[in-house]
Amino acid sequence: QVQLVESGGGLVQAGGSLRLSCAASRSFSSIDIMGWYRQAPGKERELVAEFRSGSRTDYADSVKGRFTISRDNAKNTVDLRMNSLKPEDTAVYYCHAQTLGYFGQNYWGQGTQVTVSS
């Protein structure tokens, strides 16, 4: 089992910045994929950014150049720094962790609201 606890988020004006943080209850050495998803009202949950298989990172095209994912292996935390926020970034952001293999599982945080006003 992996518990994920998110912090950060809130209300910000367009062009502003926010940072989300996610703390995992388990060492990253036992987690294969770690990152952030988001879900806007009426839309499906989508990938924002994640670490895969070590240091490789993937970003959604819509956030490239604006968002940066980082992690602290000693603290088992993964952060999402969001700059130049746009109203279309408004969504509930979820921390995600995944273990691969036959007994692989997906884990989700409770979600944190990010609202960007125009």
C-alpha positions in Angstrom: 0.0 0.0 0.0 1.0 3.6 -0.7 -0.6 6.5 0.9 -0.3 9.8 -0.9 -0.9 13.1 0.9 -1.1 16.3 -1.2 -0.7 19.9 -0.2 -0.7 23.2 -2.0 -3.2 24.4 -4.5 -5.7 27.2 -4.2 -6.9 30.2 -6.1 -4.5 32.3 -8.2 -4.9 34.8 -11.0 -3.9 34.0 -14.5 -0.1 34.3 -15.0 0.5 33.4 -11.4 2.3 30.4 -9.9 1.5 27.6 -7.5 3.3 24.6 -6.1 1.8 21.3 -5.2 3.5 18.8 -3.0 2.8 15.1 -2.5 4.3 12.9 0.2 4.3 9.2 -0.2 4.3 6.7 2.7 6.8 4.5 1.0 10.2 4.9 -0.5 10.4 5.9 -4.1 12.8 3.0 -4.6 9.7 0.7 -4.5 7.5 2.9 -6.7 7.9 2.7 -10.5 5.9 5.7 -11.6 5.2 8.9 -9.6 3.5 12.1 -10.7 0.5 14.3 -11.1 -2.8 14.0 -13.0 -5.7 16.5 -13.1 -9.4 16.4 -13.8 -11.4 19.4 -14.9 -15.2 19.5 -14.6 -16.8 17.4 -17.3 -13.5 16.1 -18.5 -11.5 12.9 -18.1 -8.6 12.7 -15.8 -5.4 13.5 -17.7 -1.7 13.2 -17.1 0.1 16.4 -16.2 3.6 15.2 -15.4 5.3 12.2 -14.1 8.6 10.4 -13.4 8.9 7.0 -15.0 11.5 4.3 -14.5 14.0 6.4 -12.7 14.7 9.9 -13.8 12.7 10.0 -17.1 10.0 12.6 -17.0 6.9 13.0 -19.2 4.8 16.2 -19.5 1.5 16.9 -21.1 2.0 19.1 -24.2 -0.3 21.7 -22.6 2.0 22.3 -19.7 5.5 21.9 -21.2 7.6 24.9 -20.5 5.3 26.1 -17.7 5.2 23.2 -15.2 8.2 21.5 -13.6 8.0 18.2 -11.7 10.7 17.5 -9.1 11.2 15.0 -6.3 13.1 14.5 -3.1 14.1 10.9 -2.7 15.1 11.4 0.9 11.7 12.8 1.9 9.7 10.7 -0.5 8.0 13.8 -1.9 7.2 14.9 -5.4 6.4 18.5 -6.2 4.8 20.2 -9.2 5.8 23.8 -9.8 3.2 25.5 -11.9 4.1 28.9 -13.6 2.3 31.1 -16.0 -1.0 29.5 -15.0 -4.0 29.8 -17.3 -7.7 29.5 -16.6 -7.7 26.2 -18.5 -5.4 24.8 -15.8 -8.3 24.9 -13.4 -8.9 21.4 -12.2 -8.5 19.0 -9.2 -5.0 17.8 -9.2 -4.2 14.3 -8.1 -0.9 12.7 -7.0 -0.4 9.3 -8.6 1.9 6.4 -7.8 2.1 3.1 -9.6 4.0 -0.1 -9.1 4.4 -2.3 -12.1 4.6 -6.0 -12.5 2.2 -8.9 -11.9 1.1 -7.3 -8.5 1.3 -3.8 -9.8 -1.2 -1.3 -8.5 -2.3 2.3 -8.9 -2.5 4.7 -6.0 -4.2 8.1 -5.8 -4.1 11.1 -3.5 -7.3 12.7 -2.3 -6.9 15.6 -4.8 -6.4 19.3 -4.4 -8.2 22.1 -6.1 -6.4 24.5 -8.3 -8.5 27.5 -9.6 -7.0 30.0 -12.0 -9.1 33.2 -12.5 -8.9 35.3 -15.6 
